[in-house]
C-alpha cells in the first residue's frame, strides 16, 4: 500500500522541483541575461526571423509556470500519486501529468507572447497609441478585474478546488501514459481558465519581476487551495478595478495637461 512515508517522500520531491524552478528564475534574474525574462525585450524579436529568442521566452515562461502554478496543483498531484498506489510506472505517470500541465501553460504563454508582440508592433506604427500607451496597461488591469466576477472564473475555479472529483471525472486508466498526459492538459486548461487574466498582469508589469510572480503565485494558490480562497476573488476584482480607474484618471489628467 501507498503509505504516509511514501506521501512525504513524494511531496518532498515535488517541493524540490518547485524550489529548483524558483532558484533557476532567481539565478536567471541576476545573470547578464535577465532582460530575456522581461516581455519588453520582445522588441528585439523580429517575427519569423529570430526563433531562438522566442525559444528563450518559452523556456522562461515554462520556468515561471513551474514555479508559480505547480504549487497551486499540489493537491491534485498528491491525490493522483495516492490513486496510483504501488504501480511500478507511478512516477512516470505523474511526470507525464506534470508535462501535460506545463504543455497547456506553455501553449498559452506562446500565444500571449505573440499577441504581446503584435501589441508592440501596433504601438510602433500608431503615434496616438504610443503617446497614450497607458491605455494598454489600464485595459489589462481592468479586464483582469472584470474577469474576477465572471461565471467562467468560478466554474474553472471549482474544478481546480476539487482535485478528487477532477481525478474521478477525467482519469480513465486506459492507455495510461496518454491518459496521464491528457489529464495534465485538462487540469492545465481549467487552471488557465481561472487564472489567465491574473497571468496577463505579468505583461503589464514585465514578466521578469520575481516579486510580482511571488505575489501572483500566492494569490492563485490561496484561491485554489484554501477553504476561504474563493472569497478572495471579489475583493481582488474590486481592487483591480480601483487600480485601473486610478491609472485611467492619471492618464487622462496627463493627456488633458498636454492638450492644454
Buried (B, 14 or more C-beta within 10 A) or exposed (E): EBEEEBEEEBBEEBEEBBEEBBEBBEEBBEEEEBEBBBBEBBEEBEEEEEEEBBEBBBBBBBBBBBBBBBBBBBBBBBBBBBBBEEEEEBEBBBBBBBBBBBBBBBBBBBEBBBEBBEBBEEBEEEEEBEEBBBBBBBBBBBBBBBBBEBEEBBEBBBBBBBBEEBBEEBBEEEEBEEBBBBBBBBBBBBBBBBBBBBBBBBBBBBBBBBEBBEEBBEBBBBBBBEEEBBEBBEEBBEEBBEBBBEBBEEBBEEBEEEEE
